[in-house]
Amino acid sequence: MFTIKHLSQNEKLFCYYYQTLQNGKDAAIKAGYPSLLAETKSAKLLQRSEIQATIAEFSSQRIDEKMLSGIVAGLNRLAFASSADSLKLMLLDRESLLDQMDKLDMFHISEIKIPKDGAIEIKFFDRFKAFDKLLEITRFKSNSDDATEFFAALEASAKSIDEVNSDDEV
């Protein structure tokens, strides 16, 4: 397997932007390659196996932010849910139960059993597991912020090199 260490800064940036933008020309321009040569450079880069492997590695590490925020919202709801509606559910008679079920927040309930004797058994999702998963996501997000800072530093470095090279040409 190829590692990112074997690529130049511009190539690393190209891989990062390509997996984000899914457009070779735009990725090459953002990575610091001259815009007139961006399409040709992109085609050449995309033919290299180490570039393809790096793009695939970046893509596998990327999690859609919208999906992640939905997961966090659901875990927060499980972890911090009120049991008040569950108590109401237990106190309702069978007739009222069917009418009131739509109005009760039962998101944090994993199972409801109503045996023949009329008692109600309620099982809840594990709050501690929800807290644990929230902690994992928080750690993951802080690590991905480090990666974002890394790529921002790479981009700044590539731009400064490009500026120095363009000054030398004049």
C-alpha positions, 0 to 999 in steps of 0.5 A: 500500500502506498503512503502519503509520505511519498507524495509532494505537498501539491500532490497531497493537496490534489488528492484531498481536493479531488476526493472533496470536489470530484473534479480533477481540474478544480482539484489541481487548481486548488492544489496550486497547479497553474490553471492553464495546465490544470486539466492535463496535470490532473489527468496525469496525476489520476493515472498514478496508482499512488495518487488513486490509493491516496484519494481512496484512503482520504475518501474512506476516512471522510464522513458526511457531516450531515449524516454525522450531525444526524447521528449526534442528534439521535444519540443526544436524544437517547442520552438525555431523553426524559422518562415522563412520557414513558411514565404516562404510557404505563399509567394509561388504560388500554383504550387511552393508550391507542389514542395517546401513543402518537402524542408521546415521545417514545424515541428512547424506548427499544421495546414495549410488551403488553402481556395478557394480564394488562401490565406494560413492560418497557425496555429503554435503549442504554443511555450509557452506550449513547454517552459512550458513542457521543464520546467516541464521535467527539474524539473522532471530530477532534482528530478530523479537525487536526487533519483539517488544520494539516491540510490548511497548512499544506495549502498555505505552504503550496501557495507560498511555494507557488508565489516564490516560483512565480516571482522567480519567473518574472 
